[in-house]
Amino acid sequence: MSRRSGDSIKPLRRAASSNQVRHYRIRVPNIWKIIAGRTESAHRRGGIRGFQQVTTELSFFLPLYNEEANVRAVAGQAVAALERSGLNWELILVDDGSTDATAARAEELCRNPGVRLESHPSNRGYGAALKTGFGAARGDLVGFCDGDGQFDPADVGKLLALIEGNDMVIGFRRQRAEGSSRALPSRAWAALAGALLGFSPRDLDCGFKLFRAGFVRSLDLESEGGFISAEIMAKASKLGARIAEVGLEHYPRRAGSQTGLNPLVVARAFWDLLRLYGRLRSWPR
């Protein structure tokens, strides 16, 4: 893969209202305008055009856990970005068993025909949310960004610009918004995982990625927790994936709380790391 945006991964192979209307007042021309408008809107959302099914080109999803204060704004930004992409798209909201009003607010957003909700009955973990999103996606391309408001969904355009000729495009945070109490452990974890599993991306746990759907499904992802980012990169590296990286802005969290440094989450990630390390040693080189 040729270096684009000045970025590449070192160990990987590179490759080239509903207004109420009284029926007796409706005029035929207005009916056809309404139908035409809805048809074109549905076309952009992977629905119908000329009363024929249209293939979804881009599936984009937001993993959510207790994001009641963020989901409306982030989903709204995502819809606007997807509209600008010019592709037939869908937006999937993946609620990972939130204990607040996240699911209810996400359900309200599904009034938009291009938005749908996938819910876990209980909290299963970040990896489980990503796997649900990948599994529910109908598009030829599938991407996601974290639903906590720390990324701008409009940046999906930057990833789309690099997907040609690549299997996946991953973001890296140009400057992390959180303090050193979170950034330093994250960097130490990335260094350890990279040393054991054989890869060195700039930002292992950046929550903004884009894939060719067939490729990400071929990874046969297993992790239910935060280790899934390392699993993706390790398996992609072993398969010789063509990967591009692109720098993204990172913003402070305005509401809600982080879960990544929860002791149980950390312990689970280390256990998954050791398991995958043992398994990958038997993979053909």
C-alpha positions in Angstrom: 0.0 0.0 0.0 1.4 3.4 -0.9 1.7 5.9 1.9 -1.3 8.2 1.9 -1.9 11.1 4.3 1.6 10.3 5.4 0.4 7.2 7.2 0.9 3.4 6.9 1.2 0.4 9.3 4.8 -0.8 9.3 4.4 -4.6 9.6 1.5 -5.0 7.1 1.7 -5.6 3.4 1.2 -2.5 1.4 -0.9 -2.4 -1.8 -1.3 -0.3 -4.6 -44.6 16.5 10.1 -46.6 14.6 9.4 -49.0 17.5 8.6 -52.6 16.3 8.8 -54.3 16.8 5.4 -57.9 16.3 4.8 -58.2 13.9 1.9 -60.8 15.8 0.0 -58.3 18.7 -0.3 -55.5 16.6 -1.8 -54.7 17.3 -5.4 -53.1 14.6 -7.5 -49.9 16.6 -8.4 -49.1 17.0 -4.7 -49.4 13.2 -4.2 -46.8 12.6 -6.8 -44.5 15.2 -5.3 -44.8 13.4 -1.9 -44.1 10.0 -3.5 -41.1 11.3 -5.4 -39.6 13.0 -2.4 -40.0 9.9 -0.2 -38.6 7.6 -3.0 -35.5 9.7 -3.4 -35.0 9.9 0.3 -35.4 6.1 0.6 -32.9 5.6 -2.2 -30.2 7.5 -0.3 -31.0 5.2 2.7 -30.6 2.0 0.8 -34.4 1.6 0.4 -36.3 1.8 -2.9 -35.9 3.7 -6.1 -38.5 3.5 -8.8 -40.1 0.8 -6.6 -37.0 -1.4 -6.9 -34.8 -2.5 -4.1 -31.5 -0.6 -4.0 -28.3 -2.1 -2.6 -26.9 -0.5 0.6 -23.4 0.7 -0.1 -22.5 1.9 3.3 -23.5 0.7 6.8 -22.4 2.8 9.7 -23.1 2.0 13.3 -22.6 3.6 16.8 -21.9 1.3 19.7 -23.7 2.8 22.8 -23.6 2.1 26.5 -25.3 4.6 28.9 -25.1 7.4 26.3 -28.5 9.0 26.9 -27.0 12.5 26.9 -25.0 11.9 23.7 -27.0 9.6 21.4 -29.2 12.2 19.8 -26.5 14.6 18.9 -24.0 12.0 17.7 -26.7 10.2 15.6 -27.8 13.4 14.1 -24.2 14.2 13.1 -23.9 10.8 11.6 -27.0 11.1 9.5 -25.9 14.4 8.1 -22.5 12.9 7.3 -24.0 9.9 5.6 -26.3 12.1 3.5 -23.3 14.0 2.3 -21.4 10.8 1.3 -23.7 10.4 -1.8 -23.9 6.6 -1.0 -26.9 4.5 -0.3 -26.5 4.2 3.5 -28.0 2.9 6.8 -27.2 3.9 10.3 -27.4 1.3 13.0 -27.5 2.2 16.7 -26.2 -0.7 18.9 -27.3 -0.4 22.5 -25.2 -2.7 24.7 -27.7 -3.2 27.5 -27.7 0.4 28.8 -29.2 1.0 32.2 -30.3 4.6 31.4 -32.6 6.0 28.7 -30.2 5.3 25.8 -32.4 2.6 24.2 -35.5 4.7 24.5 -33.9 7.7 22.9 -32.3 5.6 20.2 -35.8 4.1 19.4 -37.1 7.6 18.9 -34.4 8.2 16.3 -35.6 5.2 14.3 -38.4 7.4 13.0 -35.9 8.2 10.3 -36.3 5.4 7.8 -32.5 5.1 7.4 -31.9 4.4 11.1 -32.5 1.2 13.0 -31.7 -0.1 16.5 -30.1 -3.3 17.6 -30.3 -3.9 21.4 -28.7 -6.3 23.8 -30.9 -7.3 26.8 -28.0 -6.9 29.1 -24.5 -5.4 29.0 -22.2 -7.7 27.1 -19.2 -5.5 26.3 -17.6 -3.3 23.7 -16.6 -6.2 21.5 -20.0 -7.7 21.6 -21.5 -4.4 20.5 -19.1 -4.2 17.5 -19.8 -7.8 16.5 -23.6 -7.0 16.6 -23.0 -4.0 14.4 -20.9 -6.0 11.9 -23.4 -8.8 11.8 -26.4 -6.5 11.3 -24.8 -4.4 8.5 -26.2 -4.8 5.0 -23.7 -2.6 3.2 -20.7 -3.5 1.0 -18.7 -1.2 3.4 -19.2 -1.1 7.1 -17.8 1.5 9.5 -18.3 2.7 13.0 -17.4 5.4 15.5 -17.9 5.4 19.2 -21.2 7.0 20.3 -19.8 9.0 23.1 -19.3 12.2 21.1 -15.5 12.1 21.2 -15.3 11.8 17.4 -17.0 13.7 14.7 -19.0 11.3 12.5 -18.3 13.7 9.6 -14.8 12.3 9.5 -16.2 9.2 7.8 -15.5 11.0 4.6 -11.8 10.9 5.3 -11.9 7.1 5.7 -14.0 6.7 2.6 -11.4 8.6 0.6 -8.8 5.9 1.4 -10.8 2.7 1.2 -10.2 2.2 -2.5 -7.5 -0.5 -2.8 -7.6 -1.3 0.9 -9.3 -3.8 3.1 -9.7 -1.4 6.0 -9.0 2.2 7.1 -8.4 3.0 10.7 -8.3 6.4 12.4 -5.7 7.6 14.8 -6.2 10.4 17.3 -3.9 13.3 16.4 -4.0 14.5 20.0 -5.9 12.6 22.6 -8.4 14.7 24.5 -8.3 12.8 27.8 -5.6 13.3 30.4 -2.4 11.3 31.0 -4.3 9.1 33.6 -6.0 7.4 30.7 -3.6 8.0 27.8 -0.6 6.4 29.5 -2.2 3.1 30.4 -3.7 2.9 26.9 -0.3 3.4 25.3 1.3 0.8 27.5 -1.5 -1.7 26.6 -1.1 -1.0 22.9 2.7 -1.5 23.1 2.3 -4.9 25.0 -0.4 -6.1 22.6 1.6 -5.1 19.6 4.8 -6.8 20.8 3.0 -10.1 21.5 0.7 -10.1 18.5 3.0 -8.6 15.9 1.6 -5.2 14.8 2.2 -1.6 15.4 -0.7 0.8 14.4 -0.4 4.4 15.6 -3.5 4.2 17.7 -4.7 0.7 18.6 -7.9 1.6 20.3 -9.1 4.4 18.2 -12.9 4.0 17.9 -13.3 5.0 14.3 -12.8 2.4 11.6 -14.0 1.4 8.1 -13.9 -2.0 6.5 -14.9 -3.9 3.4 -17.8 -6.0 4.8 -16.5 -9.3 3.4 -13.1 -8.7 4.9 -14.2 -7.9 8.5 -16.5 -11.0 8.5 -13.6 -13.1 7.4 -11.8 -12.2 10.7 -14.3 -14.4 12.6 -14.0 -12.1 15.7 -14.5 -13.6 19.1 -13.8 -11.0 21.8 -16.8 -9.6 23.7 -14.8 -6.9 25.5 -12.3 -4.1 24.9 -9.7 -6.5 23.5 -11.6 -6.6 20.2 -9.5 -3.8 18.7 -6.3 -5.8 19.3 -8.0 -8.9 17.9 -8.9 -7.0 14.7 -5.4 -5.7 14.1 -3.7 -9.0 15.0 -5.8 -11.1 12.6 -5.7 -8.5 9.9 -1.9 -8.4 10.1 -1.7 -12.2 10.0 -3.8 -12.2 6.9 -1.7 -9.6 5.2 -4.5 -7.0 5.0 -4.1 -3.8 3.1 -4.6 -1.1 5.7 -4.5 2.7 5.6 -4.5 5.1 8.6 -5.8 8.6 8.8 -5.5 11.3 11.5 -8.7 12.4 13.3 -9.6 15.0 15.8 -10.5 13.8 19.3 -12.8 15.7 21.6 -13.4 15.8 25.4 -16.3 13.7 26.6 -19.1 16.1 27.5 -21.4 13.7 29.3 -21.4 10.1 30.6 -18.4 8.2 31.9 -15.6 6.0 30.4 -15.6 2.2 31.1 -12.3 1.2 29.5 -10.3 1.3 32.8 -12.8 -0.6 34.8 -10.7 -3.4 36.5 -13.0 -6.1 35.2 -12.7 -4.8 31.6 -8.9 -4.7 31.9 -8.6 -8.2 33.4 -10.8 -9.5 30.6 -8.7 -7.9 28.0 -5.5 -9.4 29.4 -7.1 -12.8 29.4 -8.2 -12.4 25.8 -4.7 -11.3 24.9 -3.1 -14.4 26.3 -5.6 -16.6 24.6 -5.2 -15.1 21.2 -1.4 -15.0 21.5 -1.4 -18.8 22.0 -3.8 -19.3 19.2 -2.0 -17.1 16.6 1.3 -18.9 17.3 -0.1 -21.9 15.4 -1.3 -19.9 12.4 0.8 -20.5 9.2 3.3 -17.7 8.6 
